[in-house]
């Protein structure tokens, strides 16, 4: 710079008009790149870069938000979503429906068996000696005890599993 | 003639049956106090509150695993056990027995099929180890207990099952599944109590499951050649008539109520809104489910009564033996 011949010159004082003239020309007057065009291009580049920066920052911002923010909605994968997933699982639904069906079918079958046995027991009971009733052949089958003791033993026998009847018809 | 019918089971079997009954009743009382807590709030309190009832259920559940594994091992390692496995397999006889039971109940058949007959009477040899209902009970128990034990162990730890099945709601589904599985057994056991508690020849309890076969007399009369079971020679208990009707009604109400309750008291899928159960709208269901629990309680009492009868009978046999010895020595005896 020191060997620059212009550097040794006295500074030339600019007139205000000259200064205005100089400030308005950032570009070479002979170039096709006019000041206006340069300003427009720069503005566009600035806007584009700002847009890209915003787009990048926006994307980055969404990422962090998803990472750290609690979203209580099911769609947002929030606290209720695993309940919903388990509550609407087709496999579990099918399993519960199946066991309900088994319960109902078995329940109906068991009820049929209850009524069947109820009726059968009534028929069997009708064949037995009614309380207090005496039959001559029954006495002999029991081992030959006389009737009054026999009657008592029957009752005791059916009440405690027949041990007394086994014993020979002694009232328990 | 006696209402003490032919013995079919060994002492191991009868003791096992009593222990299994006690354990299963405890599981029913605690398990359905949890599932039907709206209707059986008093049972939850009686079993030590919400924590106590779960503890009872878990201890009884472990007991069930011990009993079941013991029984399976015995079935596999003993020749008698392996033989019995064959007799539990259902056959054509059992289907015929079921059909004949329908006919008998409707009055179209004169006798129950030997595979259905509970009171064998004179005909000990014709009656199989298990009736067709007995075989059904064994199979249902086998399948149900296996599934109940697996699902019960799975839901033992809620956090464990959440890690296995990803979500909390699926863990709840397994709890619900476990409860609904037991409903079949709950209904079946009510029928089982009815079947062996109200048979007119055995009322109030059939002793076959409590008296081991080695001390049960195998004869009913000198003359074994009879056409009938000889049930006509037995006298009906004076209380049988109303007892069978009352207990039958209770069993039907109990079965229907737990079935309806299992559908309406569903815990899966978990409702969006908090539903408050109980109240006057559920009064019938509350009464019905409590009747069902009462049926089970009667079953527990009958199971204990059967064992009391067994003790009394064993003591009586011992006394008889002593009396016989005394008679040999010259003393007189009543028997």
Interface residues (C-beta under 8 A of the other chain):
Chain A: X82 X83 X84 X85 X86 X87 X88 X89 X92 X93 X95 X96 X99 X100 X102 X103 X104 X106 X107 X110 X111 X113 X114 X115 X116 X117 X118 X119 X120 X121 X122 X123 X124 X125 X127 X128 X129 X130 X131 X132 X133 X135 X137 X138 X141 X142 X151 X154 X155 X157 X158 X159 X160 X161 X162 X163 X165 X166 X167 X168 X170
Chain B: X1 X2 X3 X4 X101 X102 X104 X105 X106 X107 X112 X119 X133 X140 X165 X166 X167 X168 X169 X170 X171 X172 X173 X176 X177 X180 X181 X183 X184 X187 X188 X190 X191 X194 X195 X198 X199 X200 X201 X202 X203 X204 X205 X207 X210 X211 X217 X220 X221 X230 X231 X232 X233 X234 X235 X236 X237 X238 X240 X241 X244 X248 X251 X252 X255 X256 X259 X262 X263 X266 X268 X269 X270 X306 X309 X312 X313 X316 X320 X334 X335
